Amino acid sequence: MAASKSLRLFTSLRPSVCTSCWNTPAPQSLLPVRQLSVSTPTLAKDFMDPSASLKPIESNFMRGDSKFRNMIPAKDDDPFNAPNLTRGEWEEDDRHHLHIYAHKHNTHLTLTKPDRNALISVSCGNIGFRKAGRGTYDAAYQLAAFVMSRIQDKGLLPQIKKLELVFRGFGPGREAVTKAILGSEGKKIRGLVVRLSDQTRLKFGGTRSKKPRRLG
């Protein structure tokens, strides 16, 4: 507001100012100030050539290698091969899977083929445990020993070249099955294990959880 008054005052003095002084630019303190703006002036030639202002932005999109065209690795003779990705993660494998689902009340073991078709699927209730006894450590240990013997009895051991252990849940059976595999019961299975994975479900948002049970 003060700058506008100074400019009007400077303009009103025009008749008393000589021609040479009038052509001189006004001081910066007398020019109107642009409020809420710190943008730099743009030259007229930039409006004539818009591609000049887009060059810094365009360079950000050209950082990748020209060979990186696909997320799935191709063959070696393919010009669009991506050498920075591991091929083994995408190829089909001949691994059998032993799924270990251990929760608070029970433990489930499922042996599957490489195509995920089930060969053996049992739980602690199938070997005689009832009610609260199905969720104990001892029940899961006996279940693991039963599955190991069942694999040998059905003649499945020669078919299994590689075995992957897939854990799910954090019940007592998780550690019990691991101890059984590392013990004498799993001496013929232990050497076939090539990979461990965890498929425990994680909740992100969703509906409100059930209130925790309080005893006593």
C-alpha positions as CSV (number, residue, x, y, z in Angstrom):
1,M,0.0,0.0,0.0
2,A,2.9,2.4,0.9
3,A,4.6,1.6,-2.4
4,S,1.5,2.5,-4.4
5,K,1.3,5.9,-2.6
6,S,4.9,6.6,-3.4
7,L,4.4,5.7,-7.0
8,R,1.4,8.1,-7.3
9,L,3.5,10.8,-5.6
10,F,6.3,10.2,-8.1
11,T,3.8,10.4,-11.0
12,S,2.3,13.6,-9.8
13,L,5.7,15.3,-9.9
14,R,6.0,14.6,-13.7
15,P,5.7,18.3,-14.9
16,S,8.5,19.4,-12.6
17,V,10.9,16.7,-13.7
18,C,13.1,17.2,-16.7
19,T,13.0,14.9,-19.8
20,S,16.3,13.2,-19.1
21,C,15.3,12.4,-15.5
22,W,11.9,11.1,-16.6
23,N,13.4,8.5,-18.9
24,T,15.6,7.2,-16.1
25,P,14.0,4.0,-14.5
26,A,12.3,4.6,-11.2
27,P,14.0,3.3,-8.0
28,Q,13.1,-0.2,-6.9
29,S,11.7,1.2,-3.6
30,L,9.1,3.1,-5.6
31,L,7.9,0.2,-7.8
32,P,4.8,-1.7,-6.8
33,V,5.6,-4.9,-5.0
34,R,3.8,-8.1,-6.1
35,Q,2.4,-9.7,-2.9
36,L,2.4,-13.5,-2.4
37,S,4.7,-14.1,-5.5
38,V,8.3,-15.0,-5.7
39,S,8.3,-16.2,-9.3
40,T,11.2,-15.2,-11.6
41,P,10.4,-13.4,-14.8
42,T,10.2,-15.5,-17.9
43,L,11.8,-14.4,-21.1
44,A,9.7,-14.1,-24.3
45,K,11.8,-16.6,-26.2
46,D,10.8,-19.3,-23.7
47,F,7.2,-18.9,-24.8
48,M,8.2,-19.3,-28.4
49,D,10.1,-22.6,-27.7
50,P,8.2,-24.6,-25.0
51,S,10.5,-27.6,-25.5
52,A,13.4,-25.7,-23.9
53,S,11.5,-25.5,-20.5
54,L,10.6,-29.2,-20.7
55,K,14.2,-30.6,-21.2
56,P,15.0,-30.8,-17.5
57,I,11.8,-32.8,-16.9
58,E,12.4,-35.0,-19.9
59,S,15.8,-36.1,-18.6
60,N,14.2,-37.6,-15.5
61,F,12.3,-40.1,-17.6
62,M,15.4,-41.4,-19.5
63,R,17.4,-42.7,-16.6
64,G,16.7,-46.4,-17.2
65,D,18.6,-48.7,-19.4
66,S,17.2,-49.3,-22.9
67,K,17.4,-53.1,-22.3
68,F,15.0,-52.8,-19.3
69,R,11.7,-53.4,-21.2
70,N,10.1,-56.3,-19.3
71,M,9.9,-57.4,-15.7
72,I,10.2,-61.1,-16.6
73,P,13.6,-62.1,-17.9
74,A,13.7,-63.3,-21.5
75,K,16.1,-65.6,-23.3
76,D,19.7,-64.8,-23.8
77,D,19.3,-64.1,-27.5
78,D,16.4,-61.7,-26.8
79,P,17.5,-58.0,-27.3
80,F,15.2,-57.0,-24.6
81,N,16.7,-59.2,-21.9
82,A,16.9,-57.8,-18.4
83,P,20.2,-59.0,-16.9
84,N,19.7,-57.5,-13.5
85,L,16.8,-59.9,-12.6
86,T,17.4,-63.5,-11.3
87,R,16.0,-66.1,-13.6
88,G,15.4,-68.7,-10.9
89,E,12.7,-66.7,-9.3
90,W,10.5,-66.9,-12.4
91,E,11.1,-70.4,-13.7
92,E,9.0,-73.3,-12.7
93,D,10.7,-75.6,-10.2
94,D,10.3,-79.2,-9.2
95,R,10.0,-78.5,-5.5
96,H,7.5,-80.3,-3.3
97,H,6.0,-78.2,-0.5
98,L,5.3,-79.0,3.1
99,H,2.8,-76.5,4.5
100,I,2.9,-76.0,8.2
101,Y,-0.1,-74.2,9.5
102,A,0.3,-73.7,13.3
103,H,-2.3,-71.6,15.2
104,K,-3.3,-71.5,18.8
105,H,-5.8,-74.4,18.7
106,N,-4.4,-76.8,16.2
107,T,-1.6,-77.7,13.7
108,H,-2.1,-78.7,10.1
109,L,0.5,-80.4,7.9
110,T,0.0,-80.7,4.1
111,L,2.5,-82.2,1.7
112,T,1.9,-81.1,-1.9
113,K,3.4,-81.8,-5.4
114,P,5.2,-79.1,-7.3
115,D,1.8,-78.3,-8.9
116,R,0.3,-77.8,-5.4
117,N,-1.9,-80.9,-5.5
118,A,-2.1,-82.4,-2.0
119,L,-0.4,-85.8,-1.3
120,I,-0.9,-85.9,2.5
121,S,-3.0,-83.6,4.6
122,V,-3.5,-84.3,8.4
123,S,-4.0,-82.4,11.6
124,C,-3.6,-83.2,15.3
125,G,-7.2,-84.3,15.4
126,N,-6.5,-87.1,12.9
127,I,-4.0,-88.8,15.2
128,G,-6.2,-89.0,18.3
129,F,-5.9,-85.6,20.0
130,R,-9.1,-83.9,21.1
131,K,-10.3,-80.5,22.2
132,A,-7.5,-78.5,24.0
133,G,-5.0,-81.2,23.4
134,R,-4.8,-80.4,19.7
135,G,-3.1,-77.1,20.3
136,T,-0.2,-78.4,22.5
137,Y,3.5,-78.7,21.6
138,D,3.5,-82.5,22.1
139,A,0.6,-83.0,19.7
140,A,2.3,-81.1,16.9
141,Y,5.6,-83.0,17.5
142,Q,3.8,-86.3,17.2
143,L,2.0,-85.1,14.1
144,A,5.3,-84.2,12.4
145,A,6.7,-87.6,13.3
146,F,3.5,-89.2,11.9
147,V,3.9,-87.3,8.6
148,M,7.6,-88.3,8.2
149,S,6.7,-92.0,8.7
150,R,3.7,-91.7,6.3
151,I,6.0,-90.3,3.6
152,Q,8.2,-93.3,3.8
153,D,5.4,-95.8,4.0
154,K,3.7,-94.5,0.9
155,G,6.9,-94.6,-1.1
156,L,7.0,-90.8,-1.7
157,L,10.5,-90.3,-0.6
158,P,12.1,-91.2,-4.0
159,Q,9.8,-88.7,-5.8
160,I,10.9,-85.7,-3.6
161,K,14.0,-84.2,-5.1
162,K,13.6,-80.8,-3.4
163,L,11.4,-79.7,-0.5
164,E,10.3,-76.3,0.5
165,L,8.9,-75.7,4.0
166,V,6.1,-73.1,4.1
167,F,5.3,-71.8,7.6
168,R,2.1,-70.0,8.5
169,G,1.1,-68.8,12.0
170,F,3.0,-68.6,15.3
171,G,1.3,-71.4,17.3
172,P,3.2,-74.0,19.4
173,G,3.3,-76.3,16.4
174,R,5.7,-74.1,14.5
175,E,8.6,-74.8,16.7
176,A,7.5,-78.4,17.3
177,V,7.6,-79.3,13.6
178,T,10.9,-77.6,13.2
179,K,12.4,-79.7,16.1
180,A,11.0,-82.9,14.6
181,I,12.6,-82.2,11.3
182,L,15.9,-81.5,12.9
183,G,15.6,-84.6,15.1
184,S,15.9,-88.2,14.4
185,E,12.4,-88.4,12.9
186,G,13.4,-86.1,10.0
187,K,16.8,-87.4,9.2
188,K,15.7,-88.6,5.7
189,I,13.7,-85.4,5.0
190,R,16.1,-82.9,6.4
191,G,18.6,-83.2,3.5
192,L,16.0,-82.4,0.9
193,V,15.0,-79.0,2.2
194,V,16.2,-76.3,-0.1
195,R,14.0,-73.3,0.9
196,L,12.1,-71.9,3.9
197,S,9.3,-69.4,3.4
198,D,6.7,-67.8,5.6
199,Q,3.1,-67.1,4.5
200,T,1.7,-65.8,7.7
201,R,-1.2,-63.5,7.0
202,L,-0.8,-59.8,7.9
203,K,-3.7,-57.5,8.5
204,F,-3.7,-54.0,7.0
205,G,-6.7,-52.1,8.2
206,G,-9.9,-54.0,7.7
207,T,-12.7,-54.5,10.2
208,R,-12.3,-54.1,13.9
209,S,-10.6,-57.0,15.6
210,K,-12.3,-59.1,18.2
211,K,-11.6,-58.0,21.7
212,P,-8.9,-60.0,23.5
213,R,-10.0,-62.8,25.8
214,R,-9.3,-62.1,29.5
215,L,-9.2,-65.0,32.0
216,G,-9.4,-64.5,35.7
